[in-house]
Amino acid sequence: MPVTVFTNFTERDKTNAIERLISGGTPSQDFFLMVSLSILTATFGLLLNSGAIIIGSMLIAPILYPVLSLSLGIIMADFHLISRSFWTLSKSVMIGAFFAAAATLLFSSQFSVLTEEITSRAEPSLVSVIIAIVAGFAASFALVKPQLNETLPGIAISVAMIPPIAVMGIGIAKLDWNLVSGSFLLFIVNTIGVIFASMITFSLMNFYSQRREAEATIKKEERKLESDKKKATKNAKK
């Protein structure tokens, strides 16, 4: 692969990618609502042993953004972006596991057997690592290329980060700690694979030089978050 493939873009493309990445991974109410809905959809798909529903859940999941912004923060040595992305990702996992456990408990009488779709998400393998690394390369590259942005939902499906979180919640609801530990390990493996690959890609694209743009985008998104909170508080008092 020619090295020029990592330099064949404009500075504006990199700036737009940073803005999209940080904005998409902002820990807003909208973000966590979409995470919750995707986890609930994945949970029912797993309980019903329906691959189609599981795929649908990954299409609406925004969780790939904080993972990529975490790797961006690492190569920029930006502690603020690292901590922000890590917090968003950690909170997503906790919220997701909670909703998956709650849904499983509410409908446990109808789904008493662990389906094949559930058990397959509790068995990390070398193939899982390879898929995550390939998907990480693809996601970070597609993010910078405007003409490839529409491929991101497909990449999110290939890396499959939402189903393991849902399986964690199912395992918690059923007090199956082997299921919880296996699915959590798969999630960690997938996450590390994506971070590793995207760090290499962002480094080859020299994203470190865009640190100021990243800091400016973070400040902009935080001001927007604060403004939304004030509006919500104001509307609640009416």
C-alpha positions in Angstrom: 0.0 0.0 0.0 1.5 3.4 -1.0 2.3 5.6 1.9 0.7 8.5 0.0 -2.7 7.0 0.8 -2.3 8.5 4.3 -1.4 12.0 3.0 -3.8 12.3 0.0 -6.2 14.7 1.8 -6.4 18.3 2.8 -5.9 20.0 6.1 -9.6 20.9 5.9 -10.4 17.2 5.7 -8.5 16.6 8.9 -10.2 19.5 10.7 -13.6 18.3 9.6 -12.8 14.7 10.8 -11.7 16.1 14.2 -14.9 18.1 14.6 -17.1 15.2 13.6 -15.2 12.8 15.9 -15.3 15.0 19.0 -18.9 16.2 18.3 -20.0 12.6 17.8 -18.4 11.4 21.0 -19.7 14.3 23.2 -21.3 12.9 26.4 -24.6 14.6 25.7 -28.1 13.4 26.6 -28.7 12.6 23.0 -25.6 10.5 22.8 -26.5 8.4 25.8 -30.1 8.1 24.6 -28.9 6.6 21.4 -26.6 4.2 23.3 -29.5 3.1 25.5 -31.8 2.5 22.5 -29.1 0.6 20.6 -28.3 -1.6 23.7 -32.0 -2.3 24.2 -32.4 -3.3 20.6 -29.3 -5.5 20.8 -30.6 -7.1 24.0 -33.9 -8.2 22.4 -32.1 -9.4 19.3 -29.8 -11.5 21.4 -32.7 -12.9 23.5 -34.6 -13.7 20.3 -31.5 -15.1 18.6 -32.1 -12.7 15.7 -29.0 -11.6 13.8 -31.0 -9.0 11.8 -32.1 -7.2 15.0 -28.6 -7.2 16.4 -27.2 -5.7 13.2 -29.9 -3.0 13.4 -28.9 -2.2 16.9 -25.3 -1.5 15.8 -26.4 0.8 13.0 -27.8 3.3 15.5 -25.0 3.0 18.0 -22.6 6.1 18.3 -20.1 4.3 20.6 -17.4 4.1 17.9 -16.9 7.9 18.2 -15.5 8.0 21.8 -13.3 5.0 21.0 -11.7 6.8 18.0 -11.5 10.1 19.9 -9.7 8.3 22.7 -7.0 7.1 20.2 -6.9 10.6 18.8 -6.2 12.0 22.3 -3.4 9.5 22.8 -1.5 10.4 19.7 -2.0 14.1 20.4 -0.9 13.6 24.0 -4.1 15.6 24.9 -5.1 14.5 28.5 -8.3 16.4 28.3 -9.5 14.6 25.2 -8.3 11.2 26.6 -10.2 11.6 29.9 -13.3 13.0 28.2 -13.4 10.1 25.7 -12.6 7.5 28.4 -15.4 8.9 30.6 -17.9 8.8 27.8 -17.0 5.3 26.9 -17.1 4.1 30.5 -20.5 5.7 31.1 -21.8 4.1 27.9 -20.8 0.7 29.1 -22.4 1.2 32.6 -25.6 2.6 31.1 -25.7 -0.1 28.5 -25.2 -3.0 30.9 -27.9 -1.5 33.2 -30.5 -1.3 30.5 -29.6 -4.8 29.2 -30.0 -6.2 32.7 -33.2 -4.4 33.3 -34.7 -5.6 30.0 -33.6 -9.2 30.7 -35.1 -9.2 34.1 -38.4 -7.8 32.9 -38.8 -10.4 30.2 -36.9 -13.3 31.8 -39.9 -15.5 31.9 -40.1 -15.4 28.1 -36.4 -16.0 27.5 -35.1 -18.7 29.8 -32.5 -20.2 27.5 -29.2 -18.6 26.5 -29.3 -18.4 22.7 -26.4 -19.0 20.3 -26.1 -15.3 19.6 -25.6 -14.7 23.3 -23.0 -17.4 24.0 -21.0 -16.5 20.9 -20.4 -13.0 22.3 -18.7 -14.4 25.4 -15.9 -16.2 23.6 -13.0 -13.8 22.6 -10.7 -15.2 20.0 -7.7 -14.3 17.8 -10.2 -13.6 14.9 -11.9 -11.0 17.1 -8.6 -9.2 17.6 -7.9 -9.2 13.8 -11.4 -8.0 13.0 -11.1 -5.2 15.5 -7.7 -4.1 14.1 -8.9 -4.1 10.5 -12.1 -2.2 11.5 -10.0 0.3 13.4 -7.9 1.0 10.3 -11.0 1.3 8.2 -12.9 3.5 10.6 -10.1 6.0 11.1 -9.3 6.2 7.4 -13.0 6.6 6.4 -13.5 9.3 8.9 -11.0 11.6 7.2 -12.1 10.9 3.6 -15.5 12.7 3.0 -16.4 10.3 0.2 -16.0 7.3 2.6 -18.0 8.7 5.6 -21.1 6.7 4.6 -19.2 3.4 5.2 -18.8 4.1 9.0 -22.1 2.4 10.0 -20.9 -0.8 8.2 -17.6 -0.6 10.0 -19.4 -0.2 13.3 -21.2 -3.5 12.5 -18.0 -5.3 11.7 -16.3 -4.4 15.0 -19.4 -5.3 17.0 -19.0 -3.4 20.2 -22.6 -3.1 21.2 -23.6 -6.8 21.5 -20.9 -7.6 24.1 -22.2 -4.8 26.4 -25.7 -6.2 26.0 -24.5 -9.7 26.9 -22.8 -8.3 30.0 -26.2 -7.0 31.1 -27.9 -10.3 30.3 -25.2 -12.1 32.3 -25.7 -9.8 35.3 -29.4 -10.3 35.2 -28.9 -14.1 35.1 -26.1 -14.0 37.7 -23.9 -15.8 35.1 -20.4 -14.4 35.9 -18.7 -16.5 33.2 -21.0 -14.8 30.7 -20.2 -11.3 32.2 -16.5 -11.8 32.2 -16.4 -13.4 28.7 -18.4 -10.6 27.1 -16.5 -7.9 29.0 -13.2 -9.4 27.7 -14.5 -9.4 24.2 -15.5 -5.8 24.5 -12.1 -4.9 25.8 -10.4 -6.8 23.0 -12.5 -5.1 20.4 -11.8 -1.7 21.9 -8.1 -2.1 22.2 -7.9 -3.4 18.6 -9.7 -0.4 17.3 -7.6 2.0 19.4 -4.3 0.4 18.3 -5.2 0.5 14.6 -6.6 4.0 14.6 -3.6 5.3 16.6 -1.3 4.1 13.8 -3.6 5.6 11.1 -3.9 9.0 12.9 -0.1 9.0 13.4 0.6 8.4 9.7 -1.8 11.1 8.9 0.1 13.5 11.2 -3.0 14.4 13.3 -0.7 15.6 16.1 -0.4 18.9 14.2 -4.2 19.5 14.6 -4.1 19.6 18.4 -5.2 23.2 18.6 -8.2 22.4 16.4 -9.1 19.6 18.7 -8.9 21.8 21.8 -11.0 24.4 20.1 -13.7 21.9 19.2 -13.8 20.4 22.7 -14.3 23.9 24.2 -17.1 24.6 21.6 -18.8 21.3 22.4 -18.5 21.9 26.2 -20.1 25.4 25.8 -22.9 23.8 23.9 -23.4 21.1 26.6 -23.5 23.8 29.3 -26.0 25.8 27.2 -28.2 22.8 26.8 -28.1 22.1 30.5 -29.2 25.7 31.3 -32.0 25.5 28.8 -33.2 22.1 30.3 -33.1 23.6 33.8 -35.0 26.7 32.7 -37.7 24.6 30.9 -38.0 22.3 34.0 -38.8 25.3 36.2 -41.6 26.5 33.9 
